[in-house]
Amino acid sequence: MQVLTPYLASIDQLTSSSPIDDKKTYIHPKLKNLGCISLVLIREAIAPVIFRNAEQEITDIEWLDDLYVRAVPNKFKYTERSRGLQILRALGVGGKQAQNKTVLYKGQKPADAFDLNTLVFGDSANFDNRVLPVRAAISYSDALSIKPKEQCVDSTFHNRAMEDGTLFDAETKKNSDNLFTRHFIKPGTLMVQVLSTRGQVLPEIGLKHLLLSMGLAGSYGGQTSVTGINIRTHMVGIYADPFEQAITSPYELLKVLQPQANGDLISIKATLHEALQAQHTVSIQGSEAEQWQHELIKAFEKNGSPLEQDYKQAQPKIATLFNEWFS
């Protein structure tokens, strides 16, 4: 994976300084440089999964003269950001606060709340009458079903009955009208998604952290207590280039896949890799990327591994980034 180094930040050079005048300078994150890395993924539903907003129906979007399932970025990012915090807690190098509850009190330093997870997934906190914003180094795209929505979605009918098994509400002395339909994405549905970093703002340990946070499978979407683990993640490949390429949009990838939308997972991954490889300077096939990910997971499970040392050595350097940036 050393071929990706030119497109990543150096953990030892996360900050730089610029002059205010001939006597003073200020410290800020290292200026961005050309370089983009994209992880192209296939998210496979392995149990009923629910991706929706306020309405009952599964969220969709019109594209290529049809409707496709659309899982907005946070349906995946929220779970993986949470897993990233758990990884840091397991190693004792971060994750001190709950997700979406980042708070800094008077006398604390930014690094008391911000950590590697902040750098990878982004965060913000109120501090001393200021807002401290950290833009995520990784962008999540929509995840789009490869087949039209009508082939991917089904529904079941339910009722919220009383404990005695009837629809009679003993409190109001009336029959309950709590009948509802649950729409879900069917097992076997494949969705394409792209995770990307640009500007050389992500160090190598950040990329490793992302791969660990993605994991191999997980519970995603709403009402996960019903379905449990419902998504398996497959990697099509990792692609790098000085410039961003339009083909790394999942909407463009659907165009590539239209002729074989009914193909199996292996042929879909091969078709996508061929198209992406042709437009990127560096291409790492999914099988190699997944092998690297498995090696990282094994290393994480081993006490005192080089990976654990990488995390511990990175912690003070990332703390310095946030403390110097915001102080």
Buried (B, 14 or more C-beta within 10 A) or exposed (E): BEEBEBBBBEBEEBBEEEEEEEEEEEBEBBEEEEBBBBBBBBBBBBBBBBBBEEEEEBBBBEBEEBBBBBBBBEBBBBBBBBBBBBBBEEBEBBBBBEBEEBEBEEEEBBBBBBBBBBBBBBBEBEBEEEEBEBEBBBBBBBBBBBBBBEBBBEEEEEEEBBEEEEBEBEEEEEEBEEEEEBBBBBBEBBBBBBBBBBBBBBBBBBBBBBBBBBBEBBBBBEEBEBBEBBBBBBBBBBBBBEEBBEBBBBBEBBEBBEEEBEBEEEEBBBBBBEBBBEBBEBBBBBEBBBEBBEEBBEBBEEEEBEBBEBBEEBBEBBBBBBBBBBE
